[in-house]
Amino acid sequence: MSDTNSENYSTDKPIIERELDAFQRYGFSKRIAETIVERKNRDSLVFGIFGVWGEGKSTVLNFINKELESHDEILTLVFNPWRYGDEDTLIKNFLKKVSELLGKELSSNKEKFAGFVGKYGSVGSIIGVDFSEVGKKLADVDLENLKKRVDEFISESGKRLVIFIDDIDRLDKQEIYSLFRLVKLTADFKNTTYILSFDQEMVASAIGERFGTGDKKAGENFLEKIIQVPLTIPKAQSDALKKFCFKLVDNAILNSNINLSEDDAQRFVYQFTTNILSRLTTPRLAVRYGNTLSFSLPLLKGEVNTVDLMLIEALRVFYPDHYSFVKNNPDYFIGSYSETYGHGNNQVKIDSIKKHFENLELNLHEKDKSKVRDLLSNLFPRLDTAFGNYHFGNETYNEWFVQKRIVSTKYFDRYFSYSVIEGDISDIEFDLLLEFIAQTENTDLIVEKVQEIIAKTSKDNFMQKLRSLEKEYEWESAKRIAKVLCDISEELPKQGGMMSMGFETPFGQAAIFILQLLKNHKEKVDLFDFGKELMTYPKQFEFAYEINNWLRSGKQPEEKLFNEDQYADLAKTLTERALEESKDKSIFDCFPVHIGYIGHTWAERNKPEFDKYVDSYLDKDVKNILTLLKSYTPTVRSSSKPHPFKGDLSKDRYEYLVSFYDKDKLFERIQAVFEIKEIQAEDPFWIDYGAHDFTDLNMVRQFHKWYQEEKTKEKE
């Protein structure tokens, strides 16, 4: 069942019962009713109840009507002017409504009105028409005659008529003008009181253009001629509005089954009371905000930061222009204010956001300008760089992600779409996965769950989600997650990334993540055993090598996970795996990318054994020397070529190669493939990131160049 139950919403319907009065309006309303009841003068009277949109004018009218119900001598009529499109129809239907009300009174007490009936005939002819067909025949009735009859009936009945007309400020200019002409036309009814409610400034501006100077002042002068008792609705006290609003907020939170921590509640209350409360001027704004939360909280429960959601929704209700700007210009709020290259701030962007803020603040009070900036800075801390020259580190960015903050690039869109964006990972689904991992020893079952999630998102998103919580995993869960990544490593993209090294790819991030998992549990007694298991557990050698590569990272001894003997043991385990997987081929053929590490560590560990393996390989085929050299020649990537290619056997590479291979023996074997005259026929060229194509002969010539230089130095 959905949590978004319609019963959780406030209708914003004007209240009637006194006990529901949260803003001390009943006393004000009761005094108006008493004035009407106690009045002796039979002349018509017009009250004006003034207040802005949503301030509670309709509630005041309800309270007045409620107080008048107990007085039999008073008849009340609520007239809705929205229903009628032109002035003539408005006036006729108004008189129709009055006549119907009086007709009901006459029908209920015919004897009392015997003289009136004798003068005008039957009940059905009192206003000159049959009530049953008033819609058809009213157009033919003489309005002045009808008005006269209604006035006479009111006078003879001894009744007093109170007419309520609400929502006048919602009419268009012509309809407002017509409504006041109606009041002016009928305002001389005896024993009649009109109670009109509207926003005085808005109505005065709307009708002012028809009179005198044609401005709001002219409209006010016109209203003064009609309204004899102008009353402004009592302003709701800030504390009462706050209590009313917080009650609605509490209801939205409770109905969404959300529990705020003390820190979260403190943050929300501080931001709301400091930066939003001054904008809470009417009960209707409180109702709108409460309803907004009742809608959004259940939809995004567990998927975003709850307090951020409550605050961004407050921005939407109380600072709508700023909300629209944030929604449509995310880069100002989640993007960096630092220069793309080098140090320093992007001053152009900083000047731009400041200019936008100045435009947004044109119609704000001075106090609200600083308040909305403070609210936005709390939601979007990156603004502190623009306004306060404050900078954030990578750790902060991850905290924003972990906390599901709106300032995180991965979460921003959720706050405006009210859903998890297609291709993103639901935090609720991810939390369930972590619970499953903690409770399940069978990694095959975990792999199935992981693949279900990955099928709906991207590998990048999944790895970022895992890494964001890398300090939170218990040791057993950490080991299971590491094994799951080993099981799916073949599916993880490994091409691209910064400088084409692959560190930023899901493949590279998975290996880094496993390193961090081990670092976070470096006190565990089985840490090394598990690290050693990771040299054989992954299905592909390349991922085991990548893990080993990161396990060896760290320049200082205290940064290392293991001691030198343990690292040598890891290297041996990895080499034995490479030999096993090479089978009838060689490690030079099967693992050319990894031969540098395998060969170097093997030679360090057992040089005679390594030399024997190399000699055996080279003896099998004279051309194997080319494969060996090529395995030490780097593979490079360039934008000028679509695929990776072999580069140059540089001097550094040559020196590394001959540091554990005998250079003279290597050169002897080279000459079994290429004669010395062929080698010396041309100088080597340099591929230079794709400017030339790689050839075996040119690689040999590069080797020869460095070999000759070294031999020359030895003779000197």
C-alpha positions, 0 to 999 in steps of 0.5 A: 500500500502506498504511503501517500494516503490522501487522508494525510493532506490538509484541504485548506478548507475554511473552518467553521467550529470555534474550537478549531480556531488556531489564530484568535479569529473567533473573537474578532468575528463574534464582535462583528456578528454582535454589531449586526444583531444589536444594530437598531438602524434600518439602513443598509450597511456594508462591511469590508473584511480586508486581508491578503490571499490565504490569511483566513478571510473565508474562515472569519466569514464562516465564524460570523455566519455561525454566530448569526445562526442562533438569531431567528430574526436574521436571514443569511445568504452566501452569494458566489459571484464566480458563477456569472459571466456578465453584469446583467446576469450577475444582478438578476441572479443575485436578486433571484437568490435573495428572492428565493431566500425570502420566498422560503421564509414566506412559505413557512409563515403565510399568515404573518405575511397575509397583508403582503400576499394580499397586495401582490397575490400568490406566493409564486407571484411575489417577485413577479415570477414563479420560482420553479421557472425563475431561470427562464423568466427572470430576464423579462422581469423589471429589475426596479420593480423586483428590487422594490418588492424585495425591499418591501418584503424585508421591511414588512417581515421584520427580518434582517438580511445578511449577505456574504460575498467572498473571494472578490479578489479572485475575479477579473477586473470587469467582474470585480467592477460589476460586483461592486456596481451590484452592491451599490445598486442594492445597498439601499435595501432596508435591514440589510448588511453586506459582508464583503471579503477581499484583498484591498490593495489588489481590488483597488488596483484592479478597479482604479483604472476606471476612475479619477486618476486611474490608479490604486488611489482612485480605486481606494476612493471608490471603495470608501464610498461603498464600504462603511465599515472597513476592517482588516483581519487580525494578523496571525501571530508568528508563534501561532503560525509556527505552531500550526506549521510545525504540527503539519510538518510533524504529521507529514513526517509521522505519516511517512514513518520517518524518524529524524535524529536529534541532529537532523531535527535540530538542523531543520528547526534552526534553518526553518526558524532562522531563514524561513519563518519570516516568510510564513505570513498566512495559514494557507502557506503553512497548509501548502508546505505541509501538503508538499511534504505529505506528497514528497516525503513518502516518495523519496523516503530513504532515497534522499537526505530528509532534511535537505528535502524538507528545506528544498521544499520550503524554498519552493513554497516560500522563495519560489523564484529561487527554487526555480533558479536552482532547479534550472541552473544546477551547475551554480549549486553542485558544480565547482567554483575552482578553475578547471586547470591550476589553482584559484577560483573561477571569478567569471562564474562567481560574478555571474552567480552574484549577479543572478542573486541580485536579480532574484532579490529585487523584490525581497525585503533586506532581511530576507536577502541574507536569509535565503542566501544562508538557507541556500548555503546550508543546502549547497555548501559549494556556494561558500566558495563563491561568497566566502572563498571556502574550499572543500576536499574530496573527503567532503564530496564523499560525505555529501554522497553518503549523506544523500545531500542535494549538493551531491551530483548523484542526488540533485535530480532526485529532489526535483523528479520525486523519484530515483532517476532511471539508471540510478540505484535506489538507496533502499534497494542498495541497503537491502543488498548490504543486509543480504550480504551481511546475512549470506555466506554463499557468494553465488547468491550475492552475485545474483543480487548484484547482477540484478542491480547492475542490470538496471544501472551502470557499473560506475554507479554501482562502484561509486555506491559501494565505495561511498560506504567503504568504511562501514563494512564489517570484516565478514561482509568486506570479504564477501564483497571483495569476492563478489567483485572478483567474480564479476571482474570480467564484466567490469569495464577497464578501458579509459580513465585518466591518462588511459591508465584505467584507475577511474574505470569500474575495473580499477575502482574495484581493485582500489576498493578492495585495498581500502577494505583491507586497510580498514581491517588491517588489525584482523589476524587473517588479513594476509591469508585473505590477501593471498587468497585474492591472488588465486580467487579471481577468475581472471589473472588480470584482476588478481594482478590489479589487486596485487598492484594496489596492495603494494601501494604506499611509499612509507613503511607505515602505509604498507599493509604487509611486510617484505616477506609477505609481499614476496609470498604474494608475488610467488603465488601470483607467478605460480598462477601465471605459470599454471595458466600459461601451460604449454606456452610461456608467461612472455606469450600469455602475460606480456603486460605483467611480465615486468613484475612477474620476471623481476620478483621471480628473479629477486626471489630465485634467480637461478630458477628464473634464468633456467625458465628464460633459457628454456623458453628462448631455446625452443625457438630463436624468434622467442627473443622477439616475444621477450623483448616485446613483452617489455615494450610498453603498450600505449594509447593515442587519440591518433589511433583507434586501438592500443599499440606497441611503443618504444623500447626506451632507455629506461625500459632497456635498463630495467630489462637488463637489470635481471637479464644478461644483456650480452646473452640477449644480444647474442640471441637477437643476432640469431634472428637479425644479422648485425649488418641488417641491424646497423643498416639504419638508425632506429626511429621513435614511434612517438605516440603513433607517428610511426608503426611498430616493427620487430626490427626497429625494436631490435635497433632500439635495443642495439642503440642502448646496448652499444652506448652501454658497451662504449661506456664500459670501455672508457 
